[in-house]
């Protein structure tokens, strides 16, 4: 298989905005109203926000390519960039998204394994993420990888409050 991962830079902001918006919409548009989806995409993936996130040294974005075509991306956070208050021995996987046409090629697991490698290289003791309580496929995937639910937090899709499960995997 021809899978590669490259770190995103500020020069990638527009491409990241496009792939981020597209993968999120593909993943969740069937379960959410058009109004709330539109509001969320405009807030989460506007170019200024993407550039600000890319500029944060505690956040890292990576494109995954499959046969030289961008297929998705990964976002990891440490320190105060994490979306929940966690200690310094934690790495957050904030986003792993793969375009629908590239699903079932092992790309999600590839990105997950790369995140684990990064956490180990940084001497982190745990890796964690938030996953929508209705995203049963992702929850099952993370459980198979050794994650356990430790809590929950609110996630707003437009004006609708939803619940994300907090799942943690201990590394040491």
N, C-alpha and C positions, 0 to 999 in steps of 0.2 A: 504494500500500500504506500502511496505517496502522500504522507501527512507531514505537515510542518507547522511550526508555531513561531510567530515573530512578534516582538514587543511593539506596541503602538506608540507613536510619538505625536506631538502636536500637529505635524503635517498630515496625520491620518484622521484628524477630527471629523472631516466631512464623511469619509468612508465609514468611520465608526458610528457616526450619527445614523447613517443610512442602514447599516447592517443591524445596529441595535434596535432601531425602530421596526425594521422589517421582521426580525426574529421574534421580538416581543409580540407584535401584532399577530403573526402566524400562530404563536403559541397560545394566546389568550383571547383572540377576538371572538371566538365562538361562545365563550362563557361570560362575556361582558357586553354592556350596551355600547353602541357606536359613540354616544356622547361621552361616556366615561373613558373609553379607549382613546378617543381623540384628545380629551383633556390631559390624560396621563402622558401620552406620547409627546404632546407639545411641551409639557413641563419637564419630563425626564430626559428628553432627547433634543432639546433646543441646543443650538451650536454653542452658545455661551456656557451652558452647563457642561456640555461634553468637554470643551476646552479647559474649563476649571478643574474637572475631574482628572483629565490627562496631565494637568500641571501639578497635581498633588503628589508629592514624593512618597506618600504612604499608600497610594493606589497605583496599581499596574494593570494595564489592558494588554491583551494579546489576541492577535488574529490566528485562527487555525485555517490552514489551506488544505484542500483535498484536490490532488492533481492540478496544483497551481491556481486554484480558484478559491477565493475567500468563502468559507463554509460556515463560519460562526466566530464566536469570540469568548474570551474569559476575562473576568475582572476580579482581582483579589485586593484585599485591604488589610493593612496592619495599623497598629497604633490608634490614633484618634480618627482615622478615616473609616474605621469599622462602623457599621450602621447601628450597632448596639454597643453599649459600654462593656468592654471585655478587657481582660488583663493583657499585659504585654506579651504573654506566651501564646497568644492566639493569632491565627490568620483566618480571615473571612473570605469565603468564596461568595462574592456578591452576585455574580452572574456567570452562568455557563449557558450559552444559547447557540443552537445549531439551526441553520435554515432547513426547512422541511425537506427540500430535495436532497439533502445530505444526511438525513437521519438514517439510523441503522447501519452506519459505517464505523462505529466505534469511536467517533470523534469526541463525544461527551466524556467517555471514560478516559480517553487520551488527555483531554484538558484537566480532568480530575486528577489523574496521576501526575501531571505537571504541577498542579497546585500543591499536591502532597510533597513533591520534590522541593518546591520553593519553601514550604513550611519547614521541612527538615533542614534545609541549608541555612535557614534563619533561626534554627534551634527553637522552633515553636513546639509546644506540648500538645496543642489541639488545633483542629481545623473545624470551622463551623459555617453554617449557612442558614438562611431563611427560605422556606418553601411554602407556597400557597397551600392551605389545608385541602383544597379541592384538586390539587395536581397529584393525583394518585400514582401516575406513572413515575414522576420524579421522586415521590416519597418512597416508593418501592425500590427504585434505583439506589437511593441513598442508604436505605436500610441494608440492602445487599452489600453495600460498601462499608458497612460497620458504623453508620451514624445512628445515634439514639436521640429521641426528642427530649429536650431539657426545658422547653418553655414555648412561649408564643409572643408575637407582637402584632400591632396593627399595621396595615398597609393600605394606603388610600389609592383607589382606582377612580380618579375623578372625584366625585362626591360620595362614593360608596366605600365604607370602611370594610376591609376584608382582614382575614387573619392569616398570618404566616407562622408556620411552626418553626421554632429554632431547633436545629439538629446539630449535634456535636459528635466529632470523632476524636478520640484521644490517640495521640501518636506515640507517646512514651509511657 
